[in-house]
Amino acid sequence: MTAQDAVSEGTDGAPYLRIDAMVWLRETLADGGDALLDLPDRKSWRHQLFEHACAYADLPVVAQLGWAMHALGEADTTVRLDTARALWRMGEHEFAGDLLRHILLSAPEQPEARHLHQDWSQWCHAPPLGGAMPCDEELRLQPLGHHHVDDFRWQYVDPDIAMLCNLPSFADTEQWHAWLDETWGGGDQALLGIWHRQWGFIGCVGLGVYEDLGFFHYWLGNEFRGYGFGPRAGRVLLNFAREHWGVRACYAKVYVSNASSQRGLAKIGFDATDIPLLGNEAMPELLMHWPADEHCSAEEAHRLFVALDIETQVALPLAHTAR
C-alpha cells in the first residue's frame, strides 16, 4: 500500500479525514506501547504507520517513528530524508542537521540529501528574526519559511480563513511563495507558524511593527479552534515582542460580526476601542488595543496603519484633520 492509497482510499484502517488519521495514528502508537518502537518483529507495523504519517503530513509522528527506525538501523535513505525534513519543518534544527550529516556520510553523492542539506544550512545560517522561536509548554512559534508550504496548505484549506483575515486566496504554490517573500521583504512584518508539540502546525500568528507599536493578527486551522491555542500563541508573541523588540502597545482589527475572534483577542488582553475604522461599509470592523491599561489614540493608530500600509483607514478627530 502506498502513501497515496492511504489518502485517497482510506484503506487498511486509515481514516479519510486528516484529523481522524492523526488521532488514529496516536491511538495506534499508544496501544502498541514501547514495543511498537523498539521490537524488531514490529518492523512492518512501523513502516506502515510511517507511510500513513507521511501521507497526512503528520510531522510529529513522522519524526517519532523515523527516528526510532533510524536508531534500529532499518531506515533507508528515503525514510531518513523524510524524517530530517519533518524535524526541520518542526523547528528541531539540530536533530535535522545530525540526521542529514549521517545520511551524507553514508551516501555522499545522494542528490536529494545534498539539496536538502543545502536548504537546511541556508535557513539555519540566516533565519528570519535571528531564529527566535518563542514558546510555552505546548506551543512553539517559529518564522514561516518556504519549506513550510505544505504545512500551511493543510490548515489554510478552510476558505473562511482568507475571508475573515483579509488574506489572499492563493491560486497556486508560486503565488504563496511570492506572498511570503513580500511579507518578509519589507522588514516590518513577523509571520510565525504556530506549532503544537503533539499536533504539528496548527495556524499562524503575525505582528507588524512600527517604532514601539504593533499590529497583531492570527488564525487557526478549523480542527484546532476553541481550545485556547490562539490566545496562548498571541500572549507568547506579544510578551516576546515587548521584551525583545520594544513593542509598547499593539492594535488589531476584527469584523464586528466575528464574535469568536473578539473573544479570542480579549483573552490575550486586547480591549475594544471606540476609534472608528473606515473603508468597509458592508462588513464593519472593530479596532482593539493591547494592553488594556495602555493609552491608545486615533492618531497613534492612524500613524501605525499608514506606516504598515494597511488598507483600512483610521478615522481621525475633526480637530486633528483640520490642522
Secondary structure, DSSP 8 states (H G I E B T S, - for coil): --HHHHHHH--TT--SSHHHHHHHHHHHHHHHHHHHHH-GGGHHHHHHHHHHHHHTT-HHHHHHHHHHHHHTT---HHHHHHHHHHHHHHT-HHHHHHHHHHHHHH-TT-HHHHHHHHHHHHHHHS-GGGG---B-SSEEEEE--GGGHHHHHHHHTSHHHHHHHT----SSHHHHHHHHHHHHHTSSEEEEEEEETTTEEEEEEEEEEETTEEEEEEEE-GGGTTSSHHHHHHHHHHHHHHHHS---EEEEEEETT-HHHHHHHHHHT-EE----EES-SSS-EEEEEESTTS---HHHHHHHHHHTT-SSEE---HHHHH-
